[in-house]
Structure formats: C-alpha cells, structure tokens
Amino acid sequence: MAYGSRMSLWGSKAFFQRQSLVRDSFDKAPDICVEIISSGNSDAEMRQKTALYLRQGAREAWLVDLEGNCRFFTEDGEQGKTGFGAPVSVGVH
C-alpha cells in the first residue's frame, strides 16, 4: 500500500530551502513526522506509515493517540523518547 495523501507540513527554514518551495510536493520527508491516530487507524496502517516516513528521510516519526500518549520511532525502531532533546507534552481537552 502506498500513501500519497495531502497533509499539513511544518518545516524549518533550512528544510524548505533544501526542498526549494517552487513545487507542491517534496522528495523527502521533514525531520519529524507526527501522525495523530484516530479510532479508524489500524496498527498495520500506522506501521506502514511510520516505515514510509522513515524511508523517505524523516529522522523521527511520532504517533500520538487520542489520549495524548506519544510513541517515537527512528530507523532503529521504537524509542523511549525523542532524540531531539526537547520534552514532549500533549494536552488533551
């Protein structure tokens, strides 16, 4: 299964300069890809998306569930925390 859906994208100034924003798609994923898991997402779908983001150049993929729990993934598998050195807190209302 391939994913090619449109999504919101935030990137650092350096990321956008590397990608030259003259087009509406990118050859590489941003450094961090965050996926909000909904009740309709399967575990298999989330594994596929995480693998795709990492294969496309993301340094980390984060999965956030509806309760605010975060899971962090790199090419080495699931990590206990983000490697970017910043605390991550998700508020759920």
Secondary structure, DSSP 4 states (H G I P E B T S, - for coil): ------------HHHHHHH-TTSSS-SS--SEEEEEPPTT--HHHHHHHHHHHHHTT-SEEEEE-TT--EEEEETTEEESS-TTS--------
